[in-house]
Amino acid sequence: MKMKIFNKNKIIATHNGSFHADDIFACATLSIWLKNNNESFEIIRTRDPEKIKESDYVFDVGGIYDPNINRFDHHQKEGAGARQNGIPYASSGLAWKHFGLYICGNNKEVWELIDKKIFMSLDAVDNGVDIGTPKFSGVSTYPADQVFLVYSPTWEEVGTDEDPIFIEQVKKASILLEREIQVALADYRGKQIIFDAYNNATDKRIIEVKNDFPRYLFQEVLSKLAEPIYFIYPSAHSSAWKVEAIRKDMDTFESRKMFPESWRGLLDRDPKLVELTGVADVNFCHRGGFYMTVGSKEGAIALANKALLA
C-alpha cells in the first residue's frame, strides 16, 4: 500500500507488517534529507521484491546494504557493520550514517552527538544489544521509542491497517529529530560562547556570560576545565543574575566549592543573608549550596568573590 506525503517523486520502501523504531527513524531521517533538498516523496511498506527493486531508497528490508544504490538493510547474514564502540548498525543508524551529517548542517560534532543520544540506542535495541541494565529489578526508564511504538495495534486490534499509523509516526519522529538537531546546534554555539568567556576571563575561577544557558551546557564545558569554580549568568525570565558552583565532573552533582553553610536555605532577601554576604540585593541561596540569585551582575560578582574566600 502506498501512502502519499508529497507529490510523487522519490519512493522510500520499508517492510510491511509490524513496525519498529529503527524503520520509523530511518524513514524520518531520509524524509528530512529529501525535504531539505526540495524533493517530493512517498513511503511504501512492502516485501514485494519487484516493488522493492523499483524503489529509490530501501530501508530495513531487501537483504542488501549498499549505499551506492541506496539499499540499507541489516538483516542479511553479514549484517551492515558496527560502530567503533561495537554497537551494530540497524536501518535507523545506517540512515543517520549516510544522511545525518547533511541535515546537521555538516556539523560533525552535532551529528555524532545525535548518533549517541538517539540512534545508537535504537540500533542496539533492534539488534538485541543490552546497553542499560536496570538498577532496580523490574524498573527501567521509559524508552523514547515507546512514544511511537505504543501506537502499534494491540492483540485486540488485529486487522488494523498499520500503514497509516506508521506514516503518522514517521511524521512525529521527523518533528522530534528536527527539534533535537535544532537544540544540538544551539548547544554547540552556546559551548563556543562559554569556552570563549573562559579564555577571555582574567580570573578563570569565575566565568561570566551574557546569556541564560541551561545548566547541563555550562557544567559540561566548565567541569572539564581545571580552574572554573563559579559561573555567573543572567536570568532570561527576570532581572535577576545567577551564580552557580561548577561540578567536579559530569558524573557527580558534587560541586568544586559550595557556598558557605550559613548562607544555604535563606531566601526572599532574608536580612540575615544580606548580613552574611554583605551583598544588598542578594535574593536566595539554595539549601544544596550550589546555586544563588541576586539582583545585579555586580552583586553576582561580589557573591562569587566572597564565596571564594569563605
C-alpha positions in Angstrom: 0.0 0.0 0.0 1.3 3.5 -0.9 0.9 6.5 1.4 1.3 9.8 -0.3 3.1 12.5 1.7 4.0 14.9 -1.2 3.6 14.8 -4.9 5.2 11.5 -6.1 8.8 11.6 -7.0 11.2 9.5 -4.9 9.9 6.3 -3.4 11.1 5.1 0.1 10.4 1.4 0.7 10.5 -0.4 4.0 8.8 -3.6 5.2 5.1 -4.0 5.9 3.6 -5.7 8.9 4.7 -4.7 12.4 6.8 -1.5 12.6 9.8 -0.8 14.9 11.6 2.3 15.9 14.5 1.7 13.5 12.3 1.8 10.4 10.4 4.8 11.8 13.6 6.8 12.3 15.2 5.6 9.1 12.3 6.9 7.1 12.2 10.1 9.3 15.9 10.8 8.6 15.6 10.3 4.9 12.3 12.4 4.8 14.1 15.4 6.3 17.0 14.9 3.9 14.7 14.8 0.9 12.6 17.7 2.2 15.8 19.8 2.6 16.7 19.0 -1.0 13.2 20.1 -2.2 12.4 16.5 -3.2 8.9 15.1 -3.1 8.5 11.5 -2.0 6.2 8.8 -0.8 6.7 5.9 1.5 5.6 2.3 0.7 5.6 -0.6 3.1 6.0 -3.9 1.2 8.0 -7.1 0.9 7.3 -7.5 -2.8 10.7 -7.9 -4.5 9.6 -6.1 -7.6 8.3 -3.0 -5.7 11.5 -3.0 -3.6 13.6 -3.2 -6.8 11.7 -0.2 -8.3 12.1 2.0 -5.2 14.7 4.8 -4.9 15.6 4.1 -1.2 15.1 0.9 0.7 15.4 0.5 4.5 15.2 -2.5 6.8 14.1 -4.9 4.0 15.6 -6.5 0.9 18.8 -8.1 2.4 21.2 -5.6 0.9 23.4 -2.9 2.4 24.9 -0.9 -0.4 24.8 2.9 -0.1 25.8 3.3 -3.7 22.4 2.0 -4.7 20.6 3.4 -1.6 19.9 0.0 0.0 20.1 0.0 3.8 19.1 -3.4 5.3 21.0 -5.0 8.1 19.2 -8.4 8.4 21.5 -10.2 6.0 23.9 -12.8 7.4 26.9 -10.5 7.3 24.9 -7.6 8.8 25.7 -4.0 8.0 28.8 -3.4 10.1 29.2 -1.8 13.5 30.5 1.4 15.1 33.9 1.7 16.7 32.3 1.1 20.1 30.8 -2.2 18.9 27.1 -1.2 18.5 26.0 -2.7 15.3 24.0 -0.7 12.7 20.3 -1.1 12.2 18.4 0.7 9.5 18.0 3.9 11.6 21.7 4.1 12.2 22.5 3.5 8.5 20.2 6.3 7.5 21.9 8.6 10.1 25.3 7.5 9.0 24.7 8.4 5.3 22.3 11.3 5.5 22.5 12.7 9.0 25.6 14.8 8.6 24.0 16.8 5.9 20.8 17.6 7.8 23.0 18.7 10.7 24.5 21.4 8.5 27.7 19.4 8.1 28.4 19.9 11.8 30.2 16.7 12.7 30.1 17.3 16.5 26.3 17.6 16.4 26.0 14.6 14.0 28.0 12.5 16.4 26.0 13.8 19.5 22.7 12.8 17.9 24.0 9.4 17.0 25.0 8.8 20.6 21.8 10.3 22.0 19.2 8.6 19.7 20.5 6.3 17.0 22.9 4.1 19.0 20.2 3.1 21.4 17.7 2.5 18.7 20.2 0.3 16.8 21.3 -1.5 20.0 17.7 -2.5 20.8 16.9 -3.6 17.3 20.0 -5.8 17.3 19.4 -7.2 20.7 22.3 -5.5 22.4 21.9 -4.6 26.1 23.2 -1.0 26.8 21.3 -0.3 30.0 20.8 -2.9 32.7 18.2 -1.6 35.3 19.5 -0.9 38.8 16.1 -1.9 40.3 14.5 -5.2 39.4 11.5 -4.7 37.2 12.1 -0.9 37.0 13.5 0.9 34.0 13.4 4.3 32.3 10.6 4.9 29.8 12.2 4.2 26.5 11.9 7.0 23.9 10.9 4.7 21.1 7.8 3.6 23.1 6.4 7.1 22.4 6.0 5.9 18.8 5.6 2.1 19.3 2.7 2.5 21.7 0.5 3.2 18.7 1.1 -0.3 17.3 -2.1 -2.3 17.2 -2.6 -4.5 20.3 -3.6 -8.1 20.1 -7.2 -6.9 20.4 -6.8 -4.7 17.3 -5.8 -7.5 14.9 -6.7 -6.5 11.3 -5.9 -2.8 11.9 -4.2 -1.2 8.9 -0.7 -0.4 10.2 0.4 1.6 7.2 -1.2 4.9 8.0 -0.2 4.5 11.7 3.4 4.1 10.5 3.3 7.2 8.3 1.9 9.2 11.3 4.8 8.0 13.5 7.3 8.9 10.8 5.9 12.4 10.7 6.1 12.7 14.5 9.7 11.2 14.6 10.7 13.8 11.9 9.4 16.6 14.1 11.3 15.3 17.1 14.5 14.7 15.2 14.5 18.2 13.6 14.0 19.6 17.1 16.8 17.6 18.5 19.1 18.8 15.8 18.0 22.4 16.4 18.7 22.0 20.1 22.1 20.4 19.5 23.1 23.1 17.1 22.1 25.8 19.7 24.1 23.9 22.3 27.1 23.7 20.0 27.0 27.5 19.6 26.5 28.0 23.3 29.5 25.9 24.2 31.6 28.1 21.9 30.4 31.2 23.8 31.1 29.7 27.2 34.5 28.5 26.2 35.3 31.9 24.7 34.3 33.5 28.1 36.7 31.1 29.9 39.5 32.1 27.5 38.8 35.8 28.0 38.4 35.7 31.8 41.1 37.4 33.8 40.3 35.2 36.8 39.4 31.8 35.4 37.8 30.8 38.7 34.8 33.0 37.9 33.4 32.8 34.4 30.8 35.4 33.3 28.5 35.4 30.3 25.6 37.5 29.0 23.3 34.6 28.1 21.0 32.4 30.2 22.4 28.9 29.3 20.9 25.6 30.5 22.7 24.1 33.5 23.8 21.0 31.6 25.6 23.1 29.0 27.9 25.2 31.0 28.5 22.4 33.5 29.6 20.1 30.7 32.0 22.7 29.3 33.5 24.1 32.6 33.7 20.9 34.6 36.2 19.7 32.0 38.5 22.6 32.8 40.6 22.8 35.9 40.1 26.4 37.1 36.4 27.4 37.0 34.6 27.4 40.4 31.6 29.7 39.8 29.6 30.6 36.8 27.8 33.9 36.5 24.9 34.5 34.1 21.6 36.5 33.8 18.1 35.1 34.1 16.1 35.1 30.9 12.9 35.3 32.9 13.6 38.1 35.3 16.1 40.9 36.0 18.0 38.6 38.4 21.5 37.2 38.0 22.6 33.7 38.9 25.7 32.3 40.4 26.3 28.6 40.2 29.1 26.3 41.5 30.8 24.2 39.0 30.7 20.4 39.5 33.8 18.3 40.0 32.8 16.4 36.9 29.6 15.5 35.0 29.3 12.1 36.7 28.5 13.8 40.1 26.4 16.6 41.5 29.2 17.4 43.9 30.5 21.0 43.5 34.1 22.1 43.5 33.3 24.7 46.1 29.8 25.0 47.5 28.5 28.3 49.0 29.0 28.6 52.8 26.8 26.5 55.0 25.5 29.6 56.8 24.1 31.0 53.5 22.2 27.9 52.5 18.4 27.8 52.6 18.0 31.6 53.1 15.6 33.2 50.6 13.4 36.2 49.7 16.2 38.7 50.6 16.4 37.5 54.1 18.2 40.2 56.1 20.4 37.5 57.6 21.6 36.5 54.1 22.3 40.2 53.3 24.2 40.5 56.5 26.2 37.3 56.0 27.2 38.0 52.4 27.5 41.8 52.5 25.5 42.0 49.2 22.5 44.2 49.5 20.5 42.7 46.6 21.1 39.0 47.3 17.9 37.0 46.8 18.4 33.4 47.5 20.8 30.6 48.3 19.8 27.0 47.5 19.9 24.8 50.5 22.1 22.4 48.5 24.8 25.1 48.4 25.3 25.1 44.7 23.1 28.0 43.4 22.3 31.6 44.3 20.4 34.5 42.8 21.0 38.2 43.2 19.5 41.4 41.7 22.5 42.6 39.7 25.6 41.5 37.8 27.7 43.4 40.3 26.1 41.6 43.2 26.7 38.2 41.5 30.4 39.0 41.1 30.6 40.1 44.7 28.9 36.9 45.9 31.3 34.7 43.8 34.4 36.6 45.2 33.1 36.4 48.7 32.4 32.7 48.4 35.9 32.1 47.1 37.4 33.4 50.3 34.9 31.6 52.6 
